[in-house]
Amino acid sequence: MCVIETSPIVETRRLVLRAPAPQDAPRIAALANDLDIARMTKRMPHPFRVEDADDFVLQVASQDPARANTFVIEHEAAGPVGVIGLFEGEDRVPEAGYWIGRDYWGRGFATEALDAALVWASRKWRRRALVAGHFADNPASGRVLEKSGFLYTGETRRAWSRARRAEIETRMMVWLA
């Protein structure tokens, strides 16, 4: 029998992945209220207000930990720098999604957080496969996924971007443990 952690904490060399807390809402809102971030996600609105961050924290707290886990990505010195989540969606295997605040791009935080989340998912959540997609106009996200072992499936889907209010070509990838 698998024991499900309700508020897992995952540590890396520079980062801690943990459940978002109410006190994180202002920081999450400050980082996420950037059109260049929101437009590369499916679910994030723009503008992203503190109220949206409060709603996000409450939504995460109500997740079924057997079906979804969402983590704040916290840097040892900078505090929260982004968010990463693993969740069951429309596919038969769970999906991974993430974003990093603009000031922290190019420092390897997304790859480090994704690598840690994948190890956690395979060991604790007992997932052997995950999918992810990146909008075709966001090749940087594809490079992060590739560095973490995701492979392109050859499938392109149209996925809704809440911030863009449009469907965007999405390149699908898969990770196998």
Phi, psi and chi 1 to 4 in degrees:
 res  aa     phi    psi   chi1   chi2   chi3   chi4
   1 MET       -  136.0 -177.9  169.7  136.0      -
   2 CYS   -90.1  129.5  175.3      -      -      -
   3 VAL   -93.1  123.9  175.1      -      -      -
   4 ILE   -92.7  126.7  -58.0  -66.2      -      -
   5 GLU   -79.0  133.2  -61.6  171.4  -74.5      -
   6 THR   -86.2  -27.9   55.8      -      -      -
   7 SER  -138.4   71.0  -67.4      -      -      -
   8 PRO   -66.9  152.2   21.4  -28.5      -      -
   9 ILE  -125.7  127.6  -64.2  175.0      -      -
  10 VAL  -121.2  127.6 -180.0      -      -      -
  11 GLU  -113.1  141.1  -64.7 -174.8   35.4      -
  12 THR  -122.0 -172.2   72.6      -      -      -
  13 ARG   -59.5  -42.0 -174.4  173.4   61.0   81.6
  14 ARG  -116.6  -11.5  -58.4  179.4  -65.7  172.8
  15 LEU  -126.9  157.3  -55.1  171.7      -      -
  16 VAL  -125.5  129.0  173.3      -      -      -
  17 LEU  -101.1  123.4  -51.0 -176.3      -      -
  18 ARG  -148.5  165.8   60.7  168.0  177.1   78.7
  19 ALA   -64.8  139.8      -      -      -      -
  20 PRO   -67.1  142.2   17.6  -22.7      -      -
  21 ALA  -114.8  159.0      -      -      -      -
  22 PRO   -52.9  -35.5  -28.4   36.5      -      -
  23 GLN   -70.2  -11.6   62.1  -92.7   27.0      -
  24 ASP   -81.4  -16.5  -65.6  -38.1      -      -
  25 ALA   -54.9  -47.4      -      -      -      -
  26 PRO   -61.3  -39.2  -24.4   34.6      -      -
  27 ARG   -68.8  -43.6  174.5   73.3  171.2  165.2
  28 ILE   -59.7  -44.6  -69.1  169.3      -      -
  29 ALA   -62.9  -42.0      -      -      -      -
  30 ALA   -63.0  -41.3      -      -      -      -
  31 LEU   -72.9  -42.5  -68.1  169.4      -      -
  32 ALA   -79.9  -16.0      -      -      -      -
  33 ASN   -81.5   58.4 -169.0   30.4      -      -
  34 ASP  -137.4  116.0 -179.1  -31.1      -      -
  35 LEU   -57.3  -35.3 -177.0   57.1      -      -
  36 ASP   -66.8  -22.9  -73.2  -23.2      -      -
  37 ILE   -85.3  -53.3  -67.6  170.0      -      -
  38 ALA   -57.8  -39.0      -      -      -      -
  39 ARG   -69.4  -13.1   66.5 -172.6  -59.9  -83.4
  40 MET   -99.4    8.5  -65.1  -58.0  174.8      -
  41 THR  -116.3  161.6   70.4      -      -      -
  42 LYS   -81.0  -44.0  -67.8  180.0 -176.0  177.2
  43 ARG  -101.8  -15.4  -64.6  168.5 -173.6   82.1
  44 MET   -78.4  127.9 -170.2 -178.3  -65.7      -
  45 PRO   -79.1  164.5   31.9  -36.2      -      -
  46 HIS  -141.7  128.7 -174.3   77.8      -      -
  47 PRO   -69.0  158.5   21.1  -27.3      -      -
  48 PHE  -111.7  109.1 -165.4   95.4      -      -
  49 ARG   -98.5  171.0  -57.4  160.3  -59.3  149.2
  50 VAL   -59.6  -35.9  172.3      -      -      -
  51 GLU   -62.1  -37.6  -66.0   80.7   12.3      -
  52 ASP   -65.2  -40.1  -63.4  -49.8      -      -
  53 ALA   -66.4  -40.2      -      -      -      -
  54 ASP   -59.6  -45.2  -72.4  -27.0      -      -
  55 ASP   -61.5  -40.8  -69.9  -14.9      -      -
  56 PHE   -60.4  -47.1  167.0   75.8      -      -
  57 VAL   -60.4  -43.1  170.5      -      -      -
  58 LEU   -65.1  -41.0  -71.2  172.2      -      -
  59 GLN   -61.9  -44.3  175.3 -167.8    2.6      -
  60 VAL   -62.9  -41.1  170.1      -      -      -
  61 ALA   -62.0  -26.0      -      -      -      -
  62 SER   -95.7    3.5   68.2      -      -      -
  63 GLN   -64.1  146.8  -72.7  177.7  -27.8      -
  64 ASP   -80.1  111.7  174.1   -3.8      -      -
  65 PRO   -64.2  -12.4   19.8  -27.7      -      -
  66 ALA   -81.3  -15.1      -      -      -      -
  67 ARG  -119.0  -16.5  -61.8  175.2   48.5   92.6
  68 ALA  -160.7  143.5      -      -      -      -
  69 ASN  -142.9  126.9  -83.1  -85.0      -      -
  70 THR  -122.5  135.3  -57.2      -      -      -
  71 PHE  -124.5  141.6  -55.8   91.1      -      -
  72 VAL   -77.5  138.1  164.9      -      -      -
  73 ILE   -95.6  111.4  -56.4  167.3      -      -
  74 GLU  -112.0  126.3 -174.5  169.6   55.0      -
  75 HIS   -88.4  143.8 -178.5  -94.9      -      -
  76 GLU   -55.6  -34.6   59.1 -168.6   -1.1      -
  77 ALA  -106.3  -33.6      -      -      -      -
  78 ALA   -90.9  -12.7      -      -      -      -
  79 GLY    81.5 -157.9      -      -      -      -
  80 PRO   -58.9  132.2  -28.1   37.9      -      -
  81 VAL  -122.9   -5.8  -62.8      -      -      -
  82 GLY   173.3 -166.3      -      -      -      -
  83 VAL  -142.1  144.7  169.6      -      -      -
  84 ILE  -137.4  141.5 -171.6  165.0      -      -
  85 GLY  -140.1  149.9      -      -      -      -
  86 LEU  -124.0  126.5  -52.6  170.2      -      -
  87 PHE  -154.9  152.6   50.9   91.3      -      -
  88 GLU   -80.9  128.0  -68.3 -176.7    0.1      -
  89 GLY  -125.6 -134.5      -      -      -      -
  90 GLU   -80.8  -14.9   61.2 -166.8   56.4      -
  91 ASP   -89.1  168.4  -70.0  -68.5      -      -
  92 ARG   -75.3  -18.0  -66.4 -178.4   58.8  179.2
  93 VAL  -117.3  155.8  -63.0      -      -      -
  94 PRO   -63.6  159.6  -20.1   31.0      -      -
  95 GLU  -111.8  146.6 -177.5  174.2   -9.4      -
  96 ALA  -108.6  140.5      -      -      -      -
  97 GLY  -146.3  152.3      -      -      -      -
  98 TYR  -160.0  162.9   56.9   86.9      -      -
  99 TRP  -151.8  153.2   61.3  -94.2      -      -
 100 ILE  -128.4  138.2  -61.5  -71.3      -      -
 101 GLY   -60.2  144.1      -      -      -      -
 102 ARG   -51.5  -41.4  177.9 -169.5  -62.1  -89.4
 103 ASP   -64.4  -11.1  -70.0  -14.3      -      -
 104 TYR  -114.5    7.9  -54.0   99.4      -      -
 105 TRP   -66.4  148.9  -69.8   -4.1      -      -
 106 GLY    78.6   10.0      -      -      -      -
 107 ARG  -108.0    3.1  -62.3 -175.1 -169.4 -174.7
 108 GLY    81.8    8.3      -      -      -      -
 109 PHE   -66.0  -40.2  -65.8  158.8      -      -
 110 ALA   -63.3  -45.4      -      -      -      -
 111 THR   -64.5  -44.2  -57.4      -      -      -
 112 GLU   -62.2  -43.2 -172.1  173.0  -29.7      -
 113 ALA   -67.4  -42.8      -      -      -      -
 114 LEU   -64.8  -43.7 -177.5   55.2      -      -
 115 ASP   -56.9  -44.7  -73.5  -14.0      -      -
 116 ALA   -65.8  -41.4      -      -      -      -
 117 ALA   -64.2  -36.6      -      -      -      -
 118 LEU   -67.8  -41.8  -66.6  172.0      -      -
 119 VAL   -62.0  -46.1  168.7      -      -      -
 120 TRP   -59.6  -46.7  176.8   84.9      -      -
 121 ALA   -60.7  -39.2      -      -      -      -
 122 SER   -76.7  -34.2   66.9      -      -      -
 123 ARG   -87.0  -47.7  -71.2 -174.3 -177.7  160.0
 124 LYS   -95.0  -37.1  -57.1  -68.9 -174.3  179.1
 125 TRP   -93.8  -10.8 -147.7   23.1      -      -
 126 ARG    59.0   40.2  -60.4 -171.9 -171.8  -95.8
 127 ARG   -96.9  134.0  -59.6  -57.5  174.9  140.5
 128 ARG  -107.3   -6.3  -62.1  -70.4  176.3 -128.1
 129 ALA  -150.6  145.7      -      -      -      -
 130 LEU  -140.4  153.1  -71.7  155.7      -      -
 131 VAL  -114.5  160.5  -63.8      -      -      -
 132 ALA  -155.5  157.3      -      -      -      -
 133 GLY  -137.6  154.6      -      -      -      -
 134 HIS  -133.6  143.7   69.4   87.4      -      -
 135 PHE   -60.9  141.3  -68.7  149.5      -      -
 136 ALA   -57.8  -27.1      -      -      -      -
 137 ASP   -90.8   17.7   60.4   -7.9      -      -
 138 ASN  -128.6   66.8 -172.1    5.5      -      -
 139 PRO   -64.6  -24.0   22.9  -32.1      -      -
 140 ALA   -61.0  -38.6      -      -      -      -
 141 SER   -66.6  -36.7 -172.3      -      -      -
 142 GLY   -62.1  -38.4      -      -      -      -
 143 ARG   -66.1  -38.9  -73.1 -170.0  -63.4  -84.2
 144 VAL   -60.8  -47.4  166.7      -      -      -
 145 LEU   -62.2  -42.6  -68.0  163.6      -      -
 146 GLU   -61.4  -44.2  -76.1  179.5  -46.4      -
 147 LYS   -59.8  -29.0  -71.9  179.3 -159.4  173.7
 148 SER   -91.1    6.1  -67.8      -      -      -
 149 GLY    97.8    5.9      -      -      -      -
 150 PHE   -74.6  145.6  -80.0   80.1      -      -
 151 LEU  -120.2  143.8  -58.1  171.6      -      -
 152 TYR   -68.3  138.4  -77.1  101.3      -      -
 153 THR   -90.3  -16.1   64.3      -      -      -
 154 GLY    90.8   -6.6      -      -      -      -
 155 GLU   -91.6  136.7  179.2 -174.9    7.1      -
 156 THR  -120.8  130.2  -59.3      -      -      -
 157 ARG  -118.7  162.5  -63.7  179.9 -176.0  172.3
 158 ARG   -98.1  125.1  -55.1 -124.6   -1.4  122.9
 159 ALA  -126.3  142.0      -      -      -      -
 160 TRP   -74.4  132.0 -178.0 -102.9      -      -
 161 SER  -108.3  114.6  168.8      -      -      -
 162 ARG   -61.4  -41.7 -174.2  172.4  172.0 -166.8
 163 ALA   -67.4  -36.4      -      -      -      -
 164 ARG   -84.2  -18.8  -62.6 -173.3 -158.9 -161.0
 165 ARG    56.6   44.2  -62.7  175.2 -177.3   85.5
 166 ALA  -157.4  159.9      -      -      -      -
 167 GLU   -86.2  137.3  -74.9 -169.7  -16.2      -
 168 ILE  -125.4  141.9  -51.0  -59.0      -      -
 169 GLU   -60.5  128.2  -69.7  -68.5  -42.3      -
 170 THR  -124.9  123.8  -55.2      -      -      -
 171 ARG   -87.2  121.9  -62.0 -172.6   66.3 -161.2
 172 MET   -91.1  143.6  -62.8  -53.3  -62.4      -
 173 MET  -135.9  160.2  -59.2  179.1   78.9      -
 174 VAL  -135.2  146.7   64.2      -      -      -
 175 TRP  -121.8  132.5  172.3   84.8      -      -
 176 LEU  -120.8  130.2  -57.6  170.6      -      -
 177 ALA   -71.1      -      -      -      -      -
